[in-house]
Structures are given as C-alpha cells and as structure tokens.
C-alpha cells in the first residue's frame, strides 16, 4: 500500500472546525488534550496550538467564573491571596508591571487607611466611655502617626461631643437607697428626684419614705 494512501484517507474526512472545537469542548464532548490535538490537525505549531487551547478553555468558562481585575484586587485586599499571587494573576491578564505595582500599592494604602480609621473609632469609644482621659486619648492618636494639627482637631471635636452628652442620672431606686443609707442628704435626694422629673406630690411621698 503506497505510503501516501493513509494521508489521502485522512484528507478525505472532514476536520472539526475551530467553532466546532470550542462548542464541543464547552459541551464536554472534547477534553483539553483533544482540543489541543484538534488544533494541531489544523496546522498550528505547538506554541499556537497551546494558545488556542488556552483561549478555548477561557472562552468556555461561564461568565460568573471569569476572574476580573477587580476580583483579584478584592481578594488581595481581604488577604485571601498574597501580594505575589495577586501580581502574578494580574500579569497573566496582561497588566504591565507599572500598572500592577500602582494598583497593589493603592490597595495597600486603602487597607492601611481603613485600619487607622478602625483604631481611631476604638480610641473614641474608650474616650467617650471615660476609660481614656484627654492626655491618654491624645497620646494614643499620636501613635497612629497622625499630624499634630489633625489630632488637635479630633480632640476638640470629641471634647464638645462629650460635653454635649446629657449627664447620667441616678435612678429613683438608687436615689432613695443612697438617702436612706446616709450617703446623700434628704435635700439632695429631693433635688435628684426633681431632675428626674417627679412633681411635688410624688417627691413628698418619696421624702416621707426616707425619714
């Protein structure tokens, strides 16, 4: 049998078109290896057949499975991947080094800014709860490397916010108990009841119970 007969037989069969290859891979009829072989049958060299195979695999992915630049940056920001991994993934998407470095530095800055804001809120809660006094609060803010002018501005704002808060009052039960125990005078107890909002009739009744 002449050596060229097998080749003629192969030529006689219709090859899968590139559209067929993509659709059949997406449908699960062809494997990745078979996709590669199909492209080599179209005359692609090893490098280009590999590229066409990679393209087909990416094309066949469902839309929700596609990884975007935003997905990568979000994953890095949330510490799901390392900086090196994020840089590599962005590079695979075709991003130049300058752009990759800029984007990752922007994420680093934003993450550091959010951490600083969280620390400021924590310090504010301790100041508002009177766990920190003015000096301690200012000291903790300066540890965050904030400009002195910024710390002074924050302290001024917090001071007036705390000053504007209503004074915490004793409850009726506490007031009566303190008076009966001799911790406060009867006159002081009457004033406390007035501040709470009792009228004269109710105050007189409570006062009789103190005696």
Phi, psi and omega per residue, in radians:
X1 nan 2.139 3.139
X2 -0.929 2.558 -3.067
X3 -1.124 -0.420 -3.047
X4 -1.493 -0.098 -3.065
X5 -1.137 -0.753 3.138
X6 -1.040 -0.688 3.138
X7 -1.144 -0.690 3.111
X8 -1.126 -0.641 3.125
X9 -1.107 -0.766 3.136
X10 -1.080 -0.702 -3.133
X11 -1.135 -0.565 -3.093
X12 -1.159 -0.473 3.115
X13 -1.431 2.514 3.084
X14 -1.335 2.299 3.064
X15 -1.471 2.739 3.042
X16 -1.155 2.362 3.054
X17 -1.304 2.917 3.118
X18 -1.120 -0.602 3.066
X19 -1.127 -0.735 3.105
X20 -1.038 -0.762 -3.104
X21 -1.047 -0.833 -3.122
X22 -1.096 -0.808 -3.096
X23 -1.163 -0.691 -3.114
X24 -1.237 -0.588 3.067
X25 -1.183 -0.748 3.135
X26 -1.095 -0.579 3.141
X27 -1.417 -0.125 3.125
X28 1.507 0.166 -3.137
X29 -1.351 -0.659 3.121
X30 -1.868 2.544 3.017
X31 -1.546 3.011 3.109
X32 -1.072 -0.716 -3.137
X33 -1.104 -0.703 3.138
X34 -1.206 -0.570 3.062
X35 -1.102 -0.797 3.126
X36 -1.033 -0.811 -3.140
X37 -1.079 -0.671 -3.138
X38 -1.110 -0.665 3.127
X39 -1.245 -0.596 3.085
X40 -1.150 -0.572 3.099
X41 -1.180 -0.377 3.080
X42 -1.435 -0.028 3.089
X43 1.750 0.061 3.119
X44 -1.263 2.459 3.035
X45 -1.296 3.074 -3.039
X46 -1.011 -0.782 -3.101
X47 -1.099 -0.865 -3.088
X48 -1.248 -0.559 3.084
X49 -1.133 -0.661 3.096
X50 -1.155 -0.733 3.115
X51 -1.097 -0.774 3.130
X52 -1.125 -0.630 3.101
X53 -1.142 -0.793 3.114
X54 -1.060 -0.722 3.125
X55 -1.083 -0.750 -3.135
X56 -1.092 -0.731 3.128
X57 -1.090 -0.775 3.123
X58 -1.152 -0.710 -3.134
X59 -1.093 -0.607 -3.067
X60 -1.384 -0.214 -3.140
X61 -1.150 2.465 3.038
X62 -1.138 2.687 -3.062
X63 -0.978 -0.698 -3.080
X64 -1.245 -0.239 -3.129
X65 -1.611 -0.169 -3.134
X66 -1.221 2.378 3.137
X67 -1.638 2.177 3.129
X68 -1.779 2.935 3.085
X69 -1.060 -0.687 3.119
X70 -1.092 -0.680 3.117
X71 -1.060 -0.754 -3.112
X72 -1.137 -0.802 -3.120
X73 -1.151 -0.656 3.107
X74 -1.155 -0.730 3.115
X75 -1.093 -0.690 3.105
X76 -1.186 -0.743 -3.142
X77 -1.060 -0.644 -3.124
X78 -1.550 0.162 3.098
X79 1.083 0.500 3.065
X80 -1.395 -0.476 3.067
X81 -2.344 2.766 3.137
X82 -1.414 2.978 3.114
X83 -1.109 -0.693 3.131
X84 -1.090 -0.742 3.129
X85 -1.151 -0.718 3.122
X86 -1.103 -0.749 3.131
X87 -1.083 -0.718 -3.138
X88 -1.144 -0.754 3.139
X89 -1.130 -0.714 3.105
X90 -1.141 -0.642 3.093
X91 -1.118 -0.673 3.104
X92 -1.110 -0.454 3.128
X93 -1.450 -0.074 3.099
X94 1.732 0.105 3.141
X95 -1.287 2.341 3.110
X96 -1.246 2.786 -3.089
X97 -0.987 -0.761 -3.105
X98 -1.025 -0.786 -3.127
X99 -1.198 -0.696 3.129
X100 -1.092 -0.811 -3.122
X101 -1.094 -0.730 3.141
X102 -1.107 -0.803 -3.109
X103 -1.129 -0.728 -3.118
X104 -1.225 -0.631 3.075
X105 -1.152 -0.634 3.103
X106 -1.112 -0.689 3.094
X107 -1.154 -0.743 3.103
X108 -1.012 -0.772 -3.123
X109 -1.128 -0.792 -3.122
X110 -1.116 -0.692 -3.140
X111 -1.157 -0.716 3.106
X112 -1.148 -0.664 3.130
X113 -1.126 -0.739 3.134
X114 -1.137 -0.656 3.109
X115 -1.131 -0.730 3.111
X116 -1.093 -0.743 3.125
X117 -1.089 -0.661 3.111
X118 -1.137 -0.721 3.124
X119 -1.149 -0.684 3.119
X120 -1.094 -0.730 3.120
X121 -1.101 -0.686 3.130
X122 -1.135 -0.734 3.112
X123 -1.121 -0.703 3.126
X124 -1.070 -0.750 3.136
X125 -1.095 -0.671 3.111
X126 -1.217 -0.617 3.100
X127 -1.224 -0.790 -3.137
X128 -1.113 -0.620 3.124
X129 -1.431 0.089 3.103
X130 1.105 0.438 3.003
X131 -1.398 -0.680 3.051
X132 -1.811 2.392 2.989
X133 -1.540 -3.069 -3.084
X134 -1.039 -0.780 -3.089
X135 -1.132 -0.799 -3.131
X136 -1.126 -0.699 3.140
X137 -1.106 -0.808 3.126
X138 -1.087 -0.709 3.141
X139 -1.084 -0.765 -3.124
X140 -1.183 -0.630 3.108
X141 -1.157 -0.693 3.138
X142 -1.157 -0.464 3.103
X143 -1.158 -0.302 3.142
X144 -1.502 0.135 -3.141
X145 1.104 0.527 3.048
X146 -1.399 2.556 3.079
X147 -1.030 2.565 -3.127
X148 -0.989 -0.711 3.141
X149 -1.084 -0.655 3.128
X150 -1.170 -0.738 3.120
X151 -1.095 -0.756 3.126
X152 -1.088 -0.694 3.125
X153 -1.146 -0.750 3.121
X154 -1.103 -0.777 -3.116
X155 -1.101 -0.679 3.125
X156 -1.131 -0.764 3.134
X157 -1.101 -0.802 -3.123
X158 -1.144 -0.622 -3.134
X159 -1.048 -0.818 -3.111
X160 -1.264 -0.539 3.073
X161 -1.139 -0.743 3.134
X162 -1.224 -0.639 -3.137
X163 -1.163 -0.556 -3.109
X164 -1.342 -0.225 3.141
X165 -1.209 2.442 3.111
X166 -1.132 2.518 3.126
X167 -1.154 2.348 3.136
X168 -1.267 2.267 -3.079
X169 -1.787 2.741 2.979
X170 -1.270 2.693 3.027
X171 -1.355 2.917 3.110
X172 -1.017 -0.789 -3.120
X173 -1.084 -0.728 3.123
X174 -1.117 -0.760 -3.130
X175 -1.033 -0.858 -3.141
X176 -1.104 -0.739 -3.122
X177 -1.127 -0.736 3.121
X178 -1.097 -0.721 -3.133
X179 -1.154 -0.753 3.141
X180 -1.141 -0.562 3.137
X181 -1.429 -0.070 3.129
X182 1.385 0.231 3.134
X183 -1.351 -0.476 3.022
X184 -2.343 2.764 3.138
X185 -1.361 2.911 3.103
X186 -1.111 -0.703 3.117
X187 -1.071 -0.698 3.114
X188 -1.132 -0.689 3.125
X189 -1.098 -0.708 3.121
X190 -1.083 -0.764 3.134
X191 -1.105 -0.706 3.120
X192 -1.099 -0.705 3.123
X193 -1.164 -0.602 3.086
X194 -1.147 -0.724 3.132
X195 -1.128 -0.669 3.119
X196 -1.089 -0.551 3.087
X197 2.129 0.195 -3.141
X198 -1.342 2.573 3.062
X199 -1.479 3.062 -3.053
X200 -1.042 -0.728 -3.102
X201 -1.039 -0.817 -3.127
X202 -1.195 -0.680 -3.137
X203 -1.105 -0.726 3.135
X204 -1.058 -0.703 3.140
X205 -1.144 -0.771 3.107
X206 -1.114 -0.682 -3.120
X207 -1.100 -0.655 3.112
X208 -1.117 -0.571 3.127
X209 -1.272 -0.368 3.138
X210 -1.325 -0.599 -3.050
X211 -1.163 nan nan
